[in-house]
Amino acid sequence: MAKISTYPLDTDLIGTDYWIGSDANSNYATKNFTIDSVAEYMNRKATQSQLLRFKYTNTVPLTIGSLSFEPQGAADVNYNSITSFRLSKSDLTEDTVDISSYYTNPLSSSDVLITQCDDVSRYGIFTWNSSTQVVGNTNYYDISVTYKSGNNGLIAGKDYFISLLTYAGQNDLNKVMTLNGSSNTYVLNHNLNKYCAVSVVDNSASPNEVYCEVVYNSLNTITLTFGSVFTGQAFFN
């Protein structure tokens, strides 16, 4: 083997180029490594990250660090068609660490940005409504979202960052919902993940507070019942 210094320099690097190194998993045997493989390791494992990183997967079985759909989605999914997705409890950068508590606080009711790691022009902005652990498979959570804005969509096999865009404030969550007058009973999904204080006003020029029967169906759902068909607004705090 000639001296390394005698080999010409490659000034036009591509991802499939090789260099030689020692493999710690094989008793430091000499092996080839591609630029692509080293870059993937550096991006996912070797640096600290403040972003959650997942791979969009549309095949089974699912793997740690995956973002998927149930049932499995297409190879290309437009952001504006997404109302929910399934997320691993660990991301690609920390595949042994359970980060699922983050899905409730601070993400619950906050706005998040999903971007393709190698193409920032492919992005989606969503309100993160709720997180529910999958029954029978505690490694995954079903995430409910509301699409707000974006461009393009998910591509199978690509990595995506999920980052907090606007924090809703877990200690000061609130919502206003319109009661459109079509019924005397309203089942409302406020998705604030708490038993809210509820106040209701009518739609008169000078709104008056109105009393009604309030039933807490769950942390995120309330039923309001009025004596007759009602039009107004409900405030959740």
C-alpha positions in Angstrom: 0.0 0.0 0.0 1.4 3.4 -1.0 1.8 6.2 1.4 -1.4 8.1 2.0 0.3 11.4 1.1 0.9 10.1 -2.4 -2.8 9.6 -3.3 -4.6 12.5 -5.1 -7.0 14.7 -3.2 -10.7 14.3 -4.0 -12.3 17.8 -4.2 -15.7 16.6 -5.4 -17.1 14.7 -2.5 -20.3 12.7 -2.7 -22.2 10.6 -0.1 -21.0 7.2 -1.4 -17.3 8.1 -1.2 -15.3 5.8 1.2 -12.7 6.4 3.7 -10.9 3.8 5.9 -11.2 3.6 9.7 -11.4 1.2 12.7 -14.7 -0.5 13.7 -15.0 -0.5 17.6 -17.8 -3.1 17.3 -15.5 -5.6 15.6 -12.4 -5.4 17.8 -11.2 -2.3 15.9 -11.0 -4.2 12.6 -10.1 -2.0 9.6 -13.3 -1.2 7.5 -14.6 1.2 4.9 -17.1 4.0 5.9 -19.2 6.1 3.5 -19.6 9.8 3.9 -23.4 9.2 4.1 -23.1 6.8 7.0 -20.8 9.0 9.0 -23.1 12.1 8.3 -26.1 10.1 9.5 -24.3 9.1 12.7 -23.2 12.7 13.4 -26.7 14.1 12.7 -28.5 11.6 14.9 -26.2 10.5 17.6 -23.0 12.5 18.1 -24.4 16.0 18.7 -26.7 17.6 21.3 -30.1 18.5 19.8 -33.0 20.7 21.0 -35.2 19.2 18.3 -37.1 15.9 18.3 -36.1 13.8 15.3 -38.2 11.0 13.8 -38.3 9.0 10.6 -41.6 8.8 8.6 -42.3 5.1 8.3 -45.2 3.6 6.2 -44.3 -0.1 6.6 -44.5 -2.5 9.5 -43.1 -3.4 11.9 -42.6 0.0 13.4 -39.3 1.0 14.9 -38.1 3.2 17.7 -37.9 6.8 16.4 -40.7 6.4 13.9 -43.5 8.7 12.9 -46.3 6.8 11.3 -50.0 6.4 10.7 -52.6 3.7 11.7 -53.3 2.2 9.3 -50.1 2.8 7.4 -50.0 5.9 5.3 -48.9 6.5 1.7 -45.3 7.0 0.6 -46.1 10.8 0.3 -48.6 12.4 2.6 -49.6 16.1 2.3 -49.4 18.0 5.5 -52.9 19.5 5.0 -54.5 16.1 5.1 -53.0 15.2 8.5 -55.3 15.2 11.6 -53.4 12.6 13.7 -50.3 10.4 13.6 -48.5 7.8 15.6 -45.2 8.7 17.4 -42.6 6.5 19.1 -41.9 7.3 22.7 -38.3 7.8 21.8 -36.8 9.8 19.0 -33.9 9.0 16.7 -31.3 10.9 18.7 -32.0 9.3 22.0 -33.5 5.9 21.1 -33.3 4.5 24.7 -34.9 7.6 26.4 -38.6 7.9 26.9 -39.6 11.5 26.0 -43.3 10.9 25.9 -44.0 13.2 28.9 -42.9 16.0 26.6 -45.9 15.2 24.3 -48.3 16.5 27.1 -46.2 19.4 28.5 -45.2 21.6 26.8 -46.6 20.4 23.5 -50.3 19.9 24.5 -52.4 22.8 22.9 -49.2 24.4 21.6 -48.2 25.0 18.0 -45.5 22.8 16.6 -43.4 23.0 13.4 -42.6 19.8 11.5 -39.8 20.1 8.9 -38.0 17.7 6.7 -34.4 17.5 8.0 -32.7 17.9 4.6 -35.3 20.2 3.0 -36.6 23.1 5.1 -39.1 24.1 2.3 -41.2 21.0 3.2 -42.8 22.0 6.5 -46.1 21.8 8.4 -47.4 23.9 11.3 -49.9 22.2 13.6 -51.7 22.8 16.9 -50.8 19.7 19.0 -54.2 18.8 20.5 -53.6 15.7 22.6 -51.4 12.6 23.2 -52.8 9.1 23.9 -50.8 6.0 24.6 -51.6 3.2 22.2 -53.5 0.4 23.9 -51.5 -2.8 23.8 -48.3 -1.1 22.6 -46.9 1.3 25.2 -43.9 2.3 23.0 -46.2 4.5 20.8 -48.6 7.4 21.2 -51.4 8.6 19.0 -51.1 12.4 18.5 -54.1 14.5 17.5 -53.3 17.7 15.6 -55.0 20.5 13.7 -53.3 21.7 10.5 -52.7 25.4 10.3 -50.2 26.0 7.5 -47.5 24.3 5.5 -46.0 23.3 2.2 -45.7 19.8 0.6 -45.8 16.8 3.1 -44.1 13.7 4.5 -42.0 11.4 2.4 -41.4 7.8 3.5 -37.9 7.1 4.7 -37.1 10.8 5.4 -36.2 12.3 8.8 -38.3 15.1 10.3 -37.7 17.6 13.1 -40.6 18.4 15.5 -40.0 21.7 17.3 -42.1 23.8 19.7 -43.2 26.9 17.8 -45.7 28.7 20.2 -46.1 27.6 23.8 -49.7 27.5 24.9 -48.8 27.7 28.6 -49.7 24.6 30.5 -50.6 26.6 33.6 -52.8 29.1 31.8 -54.6 27.1 29.1 -57.9 28.6 27.9 -60.2 28.4 24.9 -63.4 30.1 23.6 -65.9 28.1 21.6 -68.9 29.3 19.6 -72.3 27.6 20.3 -74.1 28.0 17.0 -77.7 27.7 18.1 -78.5 24.4 16.4 -79.1 22.5 19.6 -79.8 22.8 23.3 -77.0 20.2 24.0 -73.4 20.7 23.0 -70.6 18.1 23.3 -67.4 20.1 23.1 -63.8 18.9 22.8 -61.7 21.7 24.2 -58.5 19.5 24.3 -57.0 21.5 27.2 -56.2 18.3 29.1 -57.8 19.5 32.4 -61.1 19.9 34.1 -61.9 23.4 33.1 -63.9 26.1 34.7 -66.7 26.9 32.3 -68.7 30.1 31.8 -71.3 30.8 29.0 -72.7 34.0 27.6 -75.4 34.6 25.1 -75.0 36.5 21.8 -76.9 39.7 22.7 -75.5 43.1 22.1 -74.4 43.2 25.7 -73.7 39.5 26.4 -75.3 38.1 29.6 -73.9 35.2 31.5 -76.1 32.1 31.2 -76.2 29.1 33.4 -76.5 25.5 32.1 -75.9 21.9 33.1 -72.2 21.0 32.8 -71.0 17.4 32.6 -67.3 16.5 32.5 -67.1 13.6 30.1 -63.3 13.5 30.3 -60.3 15.8 30.8 -60.9 17.1 27.2 -64.6 16.8 26.6 -67.6 18.6 28.3 -71.3 18.4 27.6 -73.4 21.6 28.1 -77.2 21.3 28.3 -79.5 24.3 28.1 -83.3 24.5 28.7 -83.8 25.4 25.0 -81.9 25.9 21.8 -79.1 28.3 22.6 -76.7 30.6 20.8 -73.6 32.1 22.4 -70.1 31.4 23.5 -68.5 29.1 26.0 -65.2 30.1 27.8 -62.9 27.4 29.2 -60.2 28.2 31.7 
